[in-house]
Amino acid sequence: MLTTGTKPTHPHPSTPLCGEGAKLYALALSNGRLLRTEAENTPCLIEFGLLHPDPDDTDWLRPVSPTAVLAQRLQPLEREIQERRRIAVELTDVFEPFMAITARTEPTTHAVTVLEGDARIHAAIERATAECQSEVLTVQPGGGRSENTLTVALQRGQTILDRGITMRTLYQHTVRHSQGTLAYAAHMTQGNVEIRTLEEVIDRLMIFDRTTALIPARADQQVALELRHPGLVEYLAKVFEEQWSRAVPLIEEVPYPPSADGITGVQRSIAKLLIEGHVDEAIARRLGMNVRTCRAHIAKIAAALGSGSRAQLGYLIAQSGILDQDHPK
């Protein structure tokens, strides 16, 4: 708005023409001229060269052709664009020799890629499966797997079977009590697939052709690492082979020795972890069982040894000699 005796302020931070100015410019173009008083509140019309004084009558303003105004406004922009293009070409010429050097020395793939979220993790697994040519090694800790997980695993595994790729998988002994996992294993072992079990295994692991590995990076399994560094992948493959050599084929019985004092092989493993100071949740996680099952085994150990408290149980386990017996890991 105007105030008496002051010059109107009419800022234009980013555009050359305000809404009111645009209406008046259109009106001036339609009528061929515009009263100067009508443009007092829109100085942008004159500042940007859209109107100029009528030489025959100073009370009026005449519009400048929009084509002429546009050309005048575009010229400095085009010069600036041309100058920036020239600088871009010069920079490209300067850095081209350096890029040629890195093209010869940089690896074509990242050694470690962080994958966040189920979508990216599953996409990486699918990509690695599609690229795989000969061998897949996997470690699947925990007990029985859910129906949805087994369905996805079966579809992916069938793709591997159809392509003649060999596959070796390590589970924990507890899957031997999961009918769903056993059914999945029975189907998979019809092809080039071997499955073995251990009482304790390393964390989840997938290795493809010994060139790509995927491992979890967070306990909730929402972040994983895709490894393509030859040294890292080979190290993980050796860890797998060491555990594989101690594992028991799924089709065979776990060779536990006869129980002593009513303590089974699984319970001896629990007892060992108990006296090492592990809590129930940690023991269950390491042995691939739920906490309720783990606590039921602990209760049976306590009953077999005549323990009346958790503290006494640790002492009785140490004194009983049950951990001196060899049993498979």
N, C-alpha and C positions, 0 to 999 in steps of 0.2 A: 504494500500500500504506500501511497504518497503522503508525506507530511508537508505542510506549508513551509516554503522556503528551504527545503532540503532536496538534494538530488536523489532520485529513486535508486534503491539497491536492487540488483537483479542478478544474483549469482547463478552461474551455470557450471556446476562441477564436472559434468561428464558429457553433456549433450549440447549442441549448438543452438537448440531451439526449444523453448518451453511450450507447454500445451496452448497457452493463450496466444503466444507468438505465432504458432503454427496456424491457428484459426485466422488471425489477422493477415498473415501472409497469403493464405488461400483467398481471403476476401479481396486483398489488393490485386491479386492475379486475376480474379474474376471481374473486378470493376475497372481495372487498369490504373487505379490509384487509391490512396488511403489518406484520410485527414491526419495531419501531424498530431493533433490532440489525442486521437485514438491510440497512437503508438507510444504515448508518454510512459505508460507502465510496462512496456516491453522494449527496453533499449536494445535487446539482443537483435532485433530486426535490422537496426542500422549498424550495430557493432559487427555483425557477421555479414554485412554487405547485401542483405536481402531487400532493403529499401534504400532509395536515395532521394534527395530533395527534387521536387518538380522545378525545373528551371523557369517555367512560366508562372508558377504560383507557389510561393514559399509556404503557404498553409497546407500544401498537399505533399505527399510522398508517393513516388512511383516504384513499382516492384522491379527487381532485376530478374532476368530469365533464370529459372531454376537450373537449366542446363549449364549456363555460364557460372552460376554460383557453385554447382557441384564440381565442375572442372577445376575451378580455382581452389576449392577445398581439397581435392584429391591430389593435386600436383605435389605438395610437400610430403604427403603420405607416400606417394609412389617413389619419390626420391629417397625417402627414409628406408622403404622396403628394399630398393635396389642397393642402397648402401649396406644394409644388414646382410643381404645375400652375398655381396662382395666379401664382407668379413667372414661369413660362414664358409665360403669357398677357400679363403686364405687359411682359416683354421683347419679345414679338412686336409689341405695340402701339407700343412705343418705336421699334423698328427698321423698322417697315413703311414709314414715309415715306422713309427712306433707301434701302430696297430698290427702291422705286418709281423713285427717281432713277437708280439704276444700271441698272435695266431699260431706261430710255430711252437711256442713253449707252453702255453696254458693248456690244461687238460680240457677235454671236450665236455666233461660232466663234473658236477660238484661232488667233492669227496663226501660231504655230509649235508643232507637236506633235512630241515625241520618240517614235519608234517603236523598241522594242527587240525583237529576235528575228524570225525568219522569219515566224512566225504573224501577228504584229501588222502587219508590213510588207505581207505579201500581202493581209491583210484590208483595209488602207488602200487598196491598189491596186484591189482588187475594188470597194470602196465608191466610189472616185473614178470608176472605169469605169462603174458603174451610174448615177452622177449625171450623167455627161458627156452633153451634148446635141449638140455639133457638131464638136469638133476635139480631136485628141490629137497631141502632139508628143513624140517620144522620142529620146534619144541612148543608144546601146548601144556603149560602147567595148570593145575587145578583138577577138579573132579569131572563129573559128567557135564557135558556142554548142553546148552539150551537147544530146543528144536529149531529155532530160527538160525542160530549159529551153525548148527549141523547142516541145515538146508543150504546155506551159503557155501559152507565148506564142501559139501557134496557136489554142487554145481561147478565150483572151481576145480575140485579134484577130478571130476569127470572130464573136464577140458584137458587136464594133464594126462589122464589115462588115454584119451583118444589120440593124443599126439605122441604116445610112446615114451613119455618122459618118466624117468624113475623118481620115486619119492620115498623118503624115509621120515617117519614121524616118531617123536618121543612124547609119551604121556606119563602121568603118574599112576601108580598101582591102583589108586582109587577109581579110575575109570572102568576097572574090571567089574564094578558093581553098577555101572550105568548101562541100562539096556539100549538107550538111544545111541550112545557112543559105540557100543559093541556092534549094533546093526550097521552103523556107518563104517566101522572098521571092516566088517565082514564084506561089505560091498567093495570097499577100496582095495582090499588085499587080493581081489580077483585079478588085478592088473599088476603093474610094476611098482607095487607099493608094499613097504614093510613097516610094521608098527611094533614098537617095543615100549615097555614101561619101566619106570624107576620109582623108588619111594620118594625121592626128592630130585627135582630137576632145576636147571637154571631158569631164568625168566623167559618170557615168550620170545621166540626167535624164528625168523624165516630167512633162508639163504637160497638164492637162485643162481645156479651155474657157478657158484663160488665167485661171482663178480658183484652181486648186489645182495645186501642184507637189510632187514628191517627189524628194529628192536624198539621196545617201549621207552619213552623218555619221562613218563609220569605215571604214578600209581593208578590213576583213574583211566588210563589207556586212551586219553583224548589227545595225547601228543606222542608222536613216534619219530624215530630217526631213520632216514634212508641212507645207508652207507654204501659207497662205491669205491672207497679207498682199498686197493688190493691188500695192503698189510692188515687193515682192520677186519676185512671179510675173511681172510685166511686164518687169522687168529680165532675168530668165532667158529669157523669150520673145524678147527682142531679141538676146541672146547666141545663142540657137538660130538665129534668122533670119540673123544674120551668118555663122554657119558654114554654114547651108543654102545661102546664095548662092554660096559657094565650092566646094560639094560637087559631085560628079559622079554623075549618075543611074546606078543599078546596071546598067541595060540597055545603057549605053554603055561603050566602052573608056576606061580612064584615059589621058588625052592626055599621056603622058610623051614628051618629045623623044627623038630617037635617042640611044642610050647613047654616052658619050664615054670612050675608054680602057677599054672593057669595063665601065663602071660604070653600073648601072641606076638608075632613079629612086628606088626603095626604098633602094638602097645609098647614094645621095647623101643621103637623109634620115638614114640611120644615121651617115654620115660627119659630117654637120653636128652631130648630137648628141654624137658622140665628141669632137670638138674643143671642145665646150662643157663637157666634163668629166663627162658622164653615164656611169654604169657600165652593164654589159651588161643587168642586170635592169631598170633604169629605162628604157633604150632600148626593150627588148622590150615593156614595159608601155605605154609611150607610143604605140608603133606597132601594138599589138594582135597581137603574135606571141609565140611561146614563146621562151625564152632560147636553146635549141639552134639554132633557125632564125636568130635574130639573130646568134649567133656564127659560123654558117656564112657569112652575108653579110659579116661583118667579115673573115673569112679570105679571101673572094674579093676584097674591097677591098684587103687587104694584098698579095695575089698580083698584082693588076692594077697596083698602084703600086710593087711591088718592095720592100715593107717587110719588115724582118727583126725588128722589135720593136714593141711597142705605143707606146712613146714616139716612135719614128721614124715610125710610121704617122700620128700626129697632125701631125707636121711636113710629111710628104709630102702629106697631104690639103690642108693650108693652102697649100702651094706649087703644087699641081697645077692649081688653077683649076676643079676640078669643081663647087665650090659656087657658082661665079659663074653657072651655067646656071639659067635659070628652069624650074621644074617645079611641078606642082600640089601644094597642101597638102591 
